[in-house]
Amino acid sequence: MPLFSGQKPITRMGTPLVALCLMLLFMWLFIAPQPSAQSRKYPMIISHVLHPESPKGEAFTYFAQMLRETAGGEDVNIEIYPSSTRYIDVEAIEALNRDAIHFIAPTTSKLSVFVPELAVLDFPFLFEDRESYYRLLEGPYGDYVREKLREHDLRLLAFWDNGFRHFSNAIREVVYPEDLKGLSIRVMSGENTGLLYEHFGAHPKVISFLQMPQMLRLGVVNGAENTVINYYDENLMGIQPYLTLSYHSLMIYTFLMSESYYQSLSPEMQEAIDVAAARTTEYINYLVGTREQRFVSLLKQDERVQIVTLPPGVRDLWRKNIQLKTTPALQRHYSRAYRHILEAGYNP
């Protein structure tokens, strides 16, 4: 008798059909590809303000490639938004903390609000060569910066070299400090970015990198501080014909991600990021150094540009003059950093 009213008993003809269905089900369970317990999907977004062919743009492309290779079985999907198409630097830091994006590389100038000691890197004529900057960043000073950034949920993956700063203008050659007097110079935002120009009677004006070419063409300012790479890539030769190769400070990027986001990742993904970041740091530092030399060589052959290279005696004049102001400021306001700067080779 059926268990429920209206239910028909299973006949012998139905039994083989049921058995076949069960057999096919078990075969599918064992044969069908199963998602790995370790496999995760990681959509990641990179945002920066420069064009894709800039050293920073190429470094992020290289990092994305390295991360995909080192992530093993992890599913990494990385999107890169260059040229401020997503955020400008200041907005990007806030977006990073909201996990709206995942990797950024602002200059150290943008982070002095979190770590005041980073502002010393904008002091002019701090060191004579990039190796001294590297010693500073790779030593106790760099460790201190890393820990202070972590307090603001920012994980410092690496410091990146972006080349030495120089200045150009549309008015005259600048050889001696007094030649700066009266010029208006575009600088990036930062506590000490205008210090050199103020000291020698020029007028620094904060203008974003995105707006800089237009502001120079309109004559809002008649000079600008840039790396040789940015000067060349932005094709400033026609509107800024006087270029002084001062090598007065090294522009440095901080390669960042959110500390809390990093900690939320699997140990395998954390290791992949660390390895990819280390490889990318070697890549961009080499890229910047070689491109800087190549562009200086090309600019010396460009008839539109009059290049001034400071002779050693004249460079010492600049350095000693500005240090009369900067050394007391370093000792008074950045005593912790000042000790590390001395150890790295600062010679007041």
C-alpha positions in Angstrom: 0.0 0.0 0.0 1.3 3.5 -0.9 2.8 5.5 2.0 0.8 8.6 0.9 -2.5 8.8 -0.8 -2.2 8.9 -4.6 1.5 7.8 -4.5 2.3 4.9 -6.9 4.6 2.2 -5.9 8.0 2.0 -7.6 7.9 -0.7 -10.2 10.8 -2.9 -11.2 11.1 -1.0 -14.5 11.9 2.2 -12.5 14.6 0.7 -10.4 17.3 0.6 -13.1 16.5 4.2 -14.0 17.0 5.4 -10.4 20.3 3.4 -10.1 21.6 5.0 -13.4 20.8 8.5 -12.1 22.5 7.9 -8.8 25.6 6.5 -10.6 25.8 9.5 -12.9 25.5 11.9 -9.9 28.4 10.2 -8.1 30.5 10.2 -11.3 29.9 14.0 -11.7 30.8 14.7 -8.1 34.2 12.9 -8.4 35.1 13.9 -11.9 33.9 17.5 -12.1 36.7 20.1 -11.3 36.3 21.4 -7.7 37.4 24.9 -6.6 40.6 24.7 -4.5 40.1 25.5 -0.9 43.2 27.7 -1.2 42.1 29.6 -4.3 40.7 33.0 -3.7 39.8 35.9 -6.0 41.7 39.1 -5.5 40.4 42.1 -7.5 43.0 44.9 -7.0 43.1 48.5 -8.2 46.1 50.7 -8.7 45.8 54.5 -9.1 48.4 57.1 -9.9 48.8 60.6 -11.4 51.3 60.0 -14.2 51.0 58.6 -17.7 51.6 54.8 -18.3 55.0 55.4 -20.0 56.4 57.2 -17.0 58.7 55.3 -14.7 56.0 55.1 -12.1 53.5 53.9 -14.8 55.9 51.3 -16.0 56.7 50.2 -12.5 53.1 49.6 -11.7 52.7 47.6 -14.9 55.7 45.5 -13.9 54.4 45.0 -10.4 51.1 43.7 -11.7 52.9 41.3 -13.9 55.2 40.2 -11.0 52.3 39.8 -8.7 50.4 37.5 -11.1 53.5 35.4 -11.5 54.3 35.1 -7.8 50.7 34.6 -6.6 50.8 31.0 -7.7 47.3 29.6 -7.7 45.7 32.8 -6.5 43.3 34.5 -8.9 44.6 38.1 -9.2 42.8 40.6 -11.3 44.6 44.0 -11.3 43.3 47.2 -12.8 45.6 50.2 -13.3 44.2 53.8 -13.6 47.0 56.3 -14.7 47.0 60.0 -15.3 44.7 60.9 -12.3 41.8 59.1 -14.1 40.7 57.7 -10.7 42.1 60.0 -8.0 44.8 62.6 -7.5 47.4 61.9 -4.8 45.6 63.4 -1.8 42.3 61.7 -2.7 44.1 58.4 -3.3 45.3 58.2 0.3 41.8 58.5 1.6 40.5 56.0 -1.0 43.2 53.6 0.0 42.0 53.6 3.6 38.4 52.9 2.3 39.7 49.9 0.2 38.3 51.7 -2.8 41.8 51.2 -4.3 44.7 49.0 -3.2 48.1 50.3 -4.3 49.4 53.9 -4.6 52.8 55.6 -4.7 52.6 59.3 -3.7 55.8 61.3 -3.1 57.1 61.5 0.5 55.9 65.2 0.5 52.3 64.1 0.5 52.8 62.0 3.7 54.5 64.4 6.0 51.0 65.1 7.5 51.2 61.5 8.9 54.9 61.3 9.5 56.4 64.8 10.0 60.0 63.4 9.7 59.3 62.7 6.0 59.4 66.5 5.4 63.2 66.5 5.8 63.5 64.7 2.4 62.4 68.0 0.8 65.3 69.9 2.3 67.6 71.1 -0.5 71.2 70.0 -0.8 70.8 67.3 1.9 73.1 64.9 0.2 75.5 64.9 -2.7 74.5 61.5 -4.3 71.6 59.1 -4.4 73.5 56.4 -2.5 73.4 58.6 0.7 69.6 58.8 0.3 69.4 55.0 -0.1 71.4 54.6 3.1 69.0 56.8 5.0 65.9 55.1 3.7 67.2 51.6 4.2 68.4 52.3 7.8 66.7 53.2 11.1 65.1 56.2 9.6 63.2 54.1 7.1 62.2 51.6 9.8 60.8 54.5 11.9 58.8 55.9 8.9 57.4 52.4 8.3 56.2 52.0 11.9 54.7 55.5 12.0 52.8 54.9 8.7 51.4 51.7 10.1 49.7 53.7 12.9 47.7 55.3 10.2 46.8 52.0 8.5 49.3 52.5 5.8 51.8 49.7 4.9 55.0 50.9 3.3 56.0 48.3 0.8 59.0 50.2 -0.5 60.7 53.5 -1.2 61.0 54.2 -5.0 63.6 56.5 -6.6 62.0 59.1 -8.9 65.1 61.1 -9.8 66.8 64.3 -8.7 65.0 67.6 -8.7 66.1 70.5 -10.8 64.5 73.8 -11.8 63.7 75.5 -15.1 62.3 78.9 -16.1 61.3 81.0 -19.2 63.3 84.2 -18.3 67.0 83.7 -17.8 69.9 81.3 -16.9 70.2 80.5 -13.2 73.8 79.9 -12.2 74.2 81.7 -8.9 71.6 81.9 -6.0 70.8 85.5 -6.7 69.7 84.6 -10.2 66.6 83.1 -8.7 65.4 86.4 -7.2 62.0 87.5 -8.5 61.2 84.3 -10.4 57.9 82.4 -9.7 58.5 78.7 -9.4 55.9 75.9 -9.5 56.5 73.4 -6.7 54.5 70.4 -5.5 52.6 70.5 -2.2 54.6 69.8 0.9 55.8 71.5 4.0 59.4 72.3 2.8 59.1 72.1 -1.0 59.3 75.9 -1.4 62.2 76.4 1.0 65.0 76.8 -1.5 63.1 79.4 -3.6 61.9 81.4 -0.7 65.4 81.6 0.8 66.9 83.0 -2.5 64.1 85.5 -3.2 61.9 83.6 -5.7 58.2 83.0 -5.2 57.2 79.3 -4.9 53.6 78.4 -5.9 52.0 75.1 -5.2 50.5 73.7 -8.5 49.6 70.1 -9.1 51.5 68.1 -11.7 48.3 67.7 -13.8 47.9 71.5 -14.0 51.5 72.5 -14.3 52.0 72.5 -18.1 48.9 74.7 -18.7 49.9 77.1 -15.9 53.4 77.4 -17.4 51.9 78.1 -20.9 49.5 80.7 -19.4 52.4 82.4 -17.5 50.8 81.9 -14.1 54.3 81.0 -13.1 57.5 81.4 -15.1 59.5 78.5 -13.7 59.1 75.0 -12.3 60.8 72.4 -10.2 60.9 68.9 -11.8 63.0 65.9 -12.4 64.7 65.7 -15.8 62.4 62.8 -16.7 59.2 64.8 -16.0 60.7 67.9 -17.8 61.4 65.8 -20.9 58.2 63.7 -20.8 56.0 66.8 -20.5 57.9 68.4 -23.4 58.7 71.6 -21.5 61.7 72.5 -23.7 59.7 75.0 -25.8 58.2 76.9 -22.8 61.0 76.4 -20.2 64.2 76.9 -22.2 66.5 77.6 -19.2 67.2 74.4 -17.3 69.5 74.4 -14.3 70.8 70.9 -13.4 71.0 71.5 -9.6 70.5 67.9 -8.3 69.4 69.6 -5.1 67.1 66.8 -3.7 66.0 63.3 -4.7 62.3 62.9 -5.3 61.1 59.7 -3.6 57.9 57.7 -3.9 56.3 55.7 -1.1 54.8 52.5 -2.5 51.8 51.9 -0.2 48.8 49.7 0.5 46.4 49.6 3.4 47.8 47.7 6.4 44.4 46.3 7.3 43.8 45.1 3.8 47.3 43.5 3.7 46.5 41.6 7.0 43.2 40.4 5.5 45.0 38.5 2.8 46.2 34.9 2.9 49.9 34.4 3.9 50.6 33.2 0.4 49.3 36.4 -1.1 51.1 38.6 1.5 54.4 36.9 0.5 53.6 37.3 -3.2 53.1 41.0 -2.7 56.3 41.4 -0.7 58.3 39.6 -3.4 56.7 41.5 -6.3 57.3 44.8 -4.5 61.0 44.0 -3.9 61.5 43.1 -7.6 59.6 46.2 -8.7 61.8 48.4 -6.5 64.9 47.1 -8.2 63.3 47.6 -11.6 62.2 51.2 -11.1 65.4 52.3 -9.4 67.4 51.0 -12.3 64.9 52.4 -14.8 65.0 55.9 -13.3 68.8 56.1 -13.1 69.4 55.0 -16.7 66.5 57.2 -18.1 67.8 60.2 -16.2 71.2 59.9 -17.8 69.7 59.3 -21.2 67.4 62.3 -21.0 70.2 64.6 -19.8 72.2 63.6 -22.9 69.3 64.2 -25.2 68.6 67.6 -23.7 72.2 68.7 -24.1 71.7 68.1 -27.9 68.4 70.0 -28.0 68.8 73.5 -29.4 65.7 74.8 -27.6 67.3 74.3 -24.2 70.1 76.2 -22.5 71.4 73.9 -19.8 73.4 75.1 -16.8 75.4 72.5 -14.8 76.6 73.9 -11.5 80.4 73.8 -11.2 81.6 72.2 -7.9 82.6 75.6 -6.4 79.3 77.2 -7.4 77.4 74.2 -6.1 79.2 74.5 -2.7 78.1 78.1 -2.6 74.4 77.1 -3.0 74.8 74.3 -0.5 76.5 76.3 2.3 74.2 79.3 1.8 71.0 77.3 2.2 72.4 75.2 5.0 72.7 78.3 7.1 68.9 78.1 7.3 68.2 74.4 7.0 70.6 73.0 9.5 69.2 74.9 12.5 65.7 73.9 11.3 66.6 70.2 11.1 68.1 70.3 14.6 65.2 72.2 16.1 62.2 70.5 14.4 63.4 67.1 13.3 65.9 66.1 15.9 65.2 62.3 15.5 65.6 62.5 11.8 68.6 64.8 12.0 70.6 62.1 13.8 69.9 59.6 11.0 70.7 62.1 8.3 74.2 62.7 9.9 74.8 59.0 9.9 73.8 58.8 6.2 76.4 61.4 5.2 74.9 64.9 5.8 77.7 67.4 6.0 76.6 70.7 7.5 
